[in-house]
Amino acid sequence: MGVKRFAWALGALGVGLALFGWQQRSPGAFVGVALIALAGVLLATSKRRPQR
């Protein structure tokens, strides 16, 4: 699994936790938002491999 795929998986998990957390009034919403932010940072800082 590459970094970009991992970041997209974190983002999807974050969206799910954020939606569930706000409906249940639990701290899961904060964790979801934090995961979305982490996924954004990973996607923004991921480098492309040079072509051979």
C-alpha positions as CSV (number, residue, x, y, z in Angstrom):
1,M,0.0,0.0,0.0
2,G,1.4,3.3,-1.1
3,V,1.3,6.6,0.8
4,K,-1.4,8.1,-1.3
5,R,-3.7,5.0,-0.9
6,F,-3.1,5.1,2.8
7,A,-3.9,8.8,2.9
8,W,-7.2,8.2,1.0
9,A,-8.1,5.3,3.4
10,L,-7.4,7.6,6.4
11,G,-9.6,10.3,4.9
12,A,-12.5,7.9,4.3
13,L,-12.2,6.6,7.8
14,G,-12.1,10.2,9.1
15,V,-15.3,11.1,7.2
16,G,-17.0,8.1,8.6
17,L,-15.9,8.8,12.2
18,A,-16.8,12.5,11.9
19,L,-20.3,11.7,10.7
20,F,-20.9,9.1,13.3
21,G,-19.3,11.2,16.1
22,W,-21.6,14.2,15.5
23,Q,-24.7,12.0,15.5
24,Q,-23.7,10.3,18.7
25,R,-22.1,13.3,20.5
26,S,-18.9,11.4,21.1
27,P,-15.3,12.4,20.7
28,G,-15.2,10.4,17.5
29,A,-16.0,13.5,15.6
30,F,-12.8,15.2,16.7
31,V,-10.8,12.1,15.8
32,G,-12.5,12.0,12.4
33,V,-11.5,15.6,11.7
34,A,-8.0,14.9,12.9
35,L,-7.7,12.0,10.5
36,I,-9.0,14.1,7.6
37,A,-6.4,16.7,8.4
38,L,-3.7,14.1,8.5
39,A,-4.8,12.6,5.2
40,G,-4.6,16.1,3.7
41,V,-1.1,16.6,5.0
42,L,0.0,13.2,3.6
43,L,-1.5,13.9,0.2
44,A,0.1,17.4,0.1
45,T,3.5,16.2,1.0
46,S,3.7,13.0,-1.0
47,K,6.3,13.0,-3.6
48,R,6.2,11.5,-7.0
49,R,8.7,8.8,-7.9
50,P,11.0,9.7,-10.8
51,Q,10.3,7.9,-14.0
52,R,12.9,5.4,-15.1
